[in-house]
Amino acid sequence: MTLYSVDICLFYGSTFLCLLTGILFFYITLSKTPPDLKTYRNNLFNLSFWYLLCAFTAGALLQPVPVDINGETCTKCVGFGGYISQSSVYVLIGCMFVFSSNISMALLLSFLHRYVHLAHPKWSLYMRSTQGHLVLVSVQVTGTLTATLSAYEIVTCLKEIEQDGHKILCANPDGHLKLWFGLIAAGMLVLCSLMFIFMVLSIKTMRAQKLLWSSKTYRLQLRLTVNLVTLTLLPAVCEIIPIMLSAIFISLKSPYSLMMYSITTHLPFVSVVCSSVITLGFITPYRKAVLALFRIKNGSQKISVVSINRASETHK
């Protein structure tokens, strides 16, 4: 089996796995979320929605496969989108960029919600109101429009080559692709800095209010915060770092550019699947719902039942 065939099989298999875990995630979070976690659930829903759109677009519609054209690393899109129309490939690439930007905005809004919920309960009530939702939606829409304009400029920096009925996209030397990637990197740095600030403030607030909460409440708030931090680290490890390494390899014309590029196109699926699995397994109400759905007995329940039986036998 050639590397090309392996890439295609991985795209289809990863997309199917993402959709499978995504359906389970949406079902559990929409039907089994306690009332006091609905705001947290809405943030997770927003984040996972854009995650799944990215996964489906990349794994089924685009399927970017790296190819070497005269020593230059280019992208060959062999997904269903290329069969609809050749121009649709550009639209899908732009959509991927917009979806990725919305993931970053969703993470930022999630950290903002977390900090406000912990430190400023009155502001939290305002954010749950209709006016508060409109403000947050306007922030998300503004980010989407900015990402759309940036995606248009990036797409115009590409040149196309026809090969075997597929469109191969390469960087146009006359374009300003490096400039736009630099601006995107600067924007991501600002977003990551804001998320880090909100994360530190949230942890500080939790530690300050630890004595005012019960141990159960503190553990729940800690789990929610740690889960959010994990959801932030996953795209950093599986997407941002590999993309930066691929860009460096391609710029240096390394012989490992194609291999690194191929790995980079598949790692985001790992992030999507892990984000759903970790959230369902880490948050207690969701974990109990999954265990009940698959009729798996909880380990703590087994231990309590055994201890009760032993106590009754001793009493006899």
N, C-alpha and C positions, 0 to 999 in steps of 0.2 A: 504494500500500500504506500502510495507516494505521500509526501508532506502536504500536498494540495488536498488530497482526499481526507487526510487526518483533520485538516483545518475545517473542512466542510462538515464532517461528522461531529466534530466538537461544537461547531456553531449550532447545529440542529439539536444535539443532545443537551447543550447548556441552556438553550432557549426553552426547551421542554421542561427541564428541571426548574428553571426560574419561574415559569408560568405555574407549575405544580405547587411549588412552595408559596408563590404569591397568592394563589387561590385559597390555600389553607390559611395563610396569614390574614387575608382580608376577611375571611369567614369568621375566624376566631376573634379578631379585634373588633369587628362590627357587631357581633352578636354576644360576646362574652365580656365586654369591658364594663367594670363597675362605674357607677355614676361619677365618683370622684376622680376618675382617670380619663374622662371623656376629652378634656383638652389635650392631654398627653396623647391620647389615641388619635385625635385629629392631626396632630403634628406627625405622628408615625404614618398615618394614612397618606398625607401629603408627600412625605419623603418616599414612601414605597411606591406610590403611583408613578412618580417620575422615574424611579429605578426600573420599574417594569417596562415602561415605555422605551427607555434606553435599551434594555435587554432585548426586547422584541424587535426594535428597529435595527440594532446591530446584528443580532443573531439570525433573523429571518429575512429581513428586507435588504440589508446592505451586504453583510458577510464580507468584510474587507480582508483581502488576502494580499500580503506583501509580495511584490515581484521586483526583479532587478531589470532595469532598462538602461543599457549602456553605462553600467556602473552607478546608476542613480536608483535609490529606493523609492518605489512608487506603490500605489494601492490599486488593486483590481477588485472591483465590487461584483460579486457573482450571485448575490441574493435575488429574491423575487422582485425587488424594486427595479432592478435593471431591466427586467423583462416587460415591465409596465410601459416605461418610456425611458429613453436615455437621459432626458432632462430631470427625471424624478430622482436620480442619484444625487444631484446637487441639492434638491429639496430635502432629501433624507439626511444628508450630511449637515445641512443647516439645522434640521430638527434635532439631530443628535447633540449639536452644540447647545441649542436652547434647553433641551432636557437636562443636560449636564449642569448648565448654569442654574436651572431651577432646583436641582438637588442641593447645590451649595446654598441657595437662598433658603430652602426648606430647613437645612441644618442650622443656619444662623437663626431663623425664627424659632426653631425648637429650643435652642439655648437661651434665647431671649425670654421665651415663655417660662422656661425652667427657673431662671433667675428671678423673674418678676413674681412667679408663684411662691417662691421661697422667701423672698426678701420684702416684697411689697404686695400684700394681699389685696389692698384697695385697687391698685393698678391692675391686678389680676382679674378682678371683677369687671373692670372697664374693658379689658381685652376680650372678655367673654361676651360682652354686649354686642349689639348690632353695629354700633359705631366702631368699636374696637376691631371687629371682624373686617369692616370696610377698610380701616387703616392698614391692617395686615395684608389684605388682598391687594390693596393699591401698591404696597411695597413689592409684593410678588409680581404683579403685572409690570411695574416699572423695571424690575430686573429682567423680565421676559422680553420686553421691548428692546432694552439695551443689548441683550444677548442676540436678539434677532438681527439688529443692525450690524453687530460685530460678525455674526455668522455670514451675512451677505458679503461683507468685505473680505472675509477669509475665503469664501468660495470663489470670488473673482480673482484670487491669487493663485488659482489652480489652472493647469493646462491639461488637456485630455488627449489620449492616444487610443485609437481603436485597435483591438487585437482579439481575433476569434469571436467577434460579435459582442465583446465586453468592453466597457469603457475603463481605461486605465488612467488614473489621476496622478499627476506629478506636480511638484512645486514649480511655479512659474518664476524663472529668475528675474523677470522684470517686475514682479509683484512685491508687495511689502509683507510677506508672510511672517518673516522673523520679527518685524515690528509689531504685528498684531499678536503674535505669541508672547512677546515681551509685555505688552499691555495686559494680556490675559493673565500672565504670571503675576503681574503687579496687583491686579484685581483680586486674584486668589489669595495673595499674601495679606491683603487688607481684610478679606472675609475670614481667613484663618486666624488672624490676630484678634478680630472681634469675638470669634467663637471661643478662643482661648481665654479672653478676658471674662466673658460671661461664665465660662466653666469654672475659673478660679473663684469668681464672686459667688457662684452657687455653692461650691464646696466650703468656702469660708462661712457662708450663711448657715449651712447645715451644721457645721461644727459649733457655731455660736448658739444655735437653738437646740442643740442635742439634749440639754438638760430639761428643756420645756416640753419635749415630745416623749411619748412612750417608746419603748424599745421597738415595738412592732412598727410604729409610724416612721421611726428613724431608719429602720432597715428597708422599708418600702421606698422612702425618698432616696436613700443611698443607692438602691438597686436601679431606680429610674434614672438617676444621674449617671451612674456607671454604664448603664446600657446606652445612654445617649453618647457618652464619650467613645464607647466601642463602635457605635455606628459612624462616628466621625473618623476614627482611626482606620476603619476598613477601606473607604475610598482613598485615603491618603496612601495606604500601603499597596493596595491593588490597582490604583488608577494613576494618581498624581506622580508618585515616584517612578513607576515603570514608563510613563509617558516622557518624563524628563530624561530618563536614561536612554530611551529610544531616540529622542531628539539629539542627545549628545552623540550617540553611536552613528546616527545618520549624518550629522554635521561633520564628524571625523572620517566618514566613509569607511567605517570599520567592517571587516568581513563578517562580523556577527550581527550586523544591522538587521538582516532579514529575520534571523532567529529571535532577536530581542523584540522586533516589531510584532512578530507572530504571537509571542508570549503576551505582549501588552494587549493585543486584541481579545484575548481570552480571559485574562485575570479579572476584568470587571464582573463577569458572570459569577465568579467566586464571591465577590463582594455582595452581590445581590442576594444570592442564596444564603450566605452566612448571616446577613443582616436580618433576614426573616427568621431563620432558625434560632439565632441567639436571642432575639426579642421574645419569641414564643417560649423559649426554654428558661430565660432569665427572669421575666416578670411573672410573679407567682400566680395571679389569676389566669394568665394565658397558659402557663404550664399545666395548671390543673385542668383547664378546658381541653387541652390537647390530650392529656392522659385519659380523661373521661371519654373523649371522642373515639380514641383507639382502644378503649376499655383496658387500659394498663393501670394496675394498682400502684398507688403511690408508696414509696419505700417507707416513709414515716408512718403511714397507716398500718403497714404490715408489722412494723416494730411495736406500735401501740397495741395491736390486736394480740400479738404474741405475749407481750408483758401482762395484759389483762388475763389471758388464759393461764399463764403461769401463776399469777396471783390467786386466781380462783382455785387452782389445784392445791396451792399451798394452804389456803384457808380450809379446804376440805380435809 
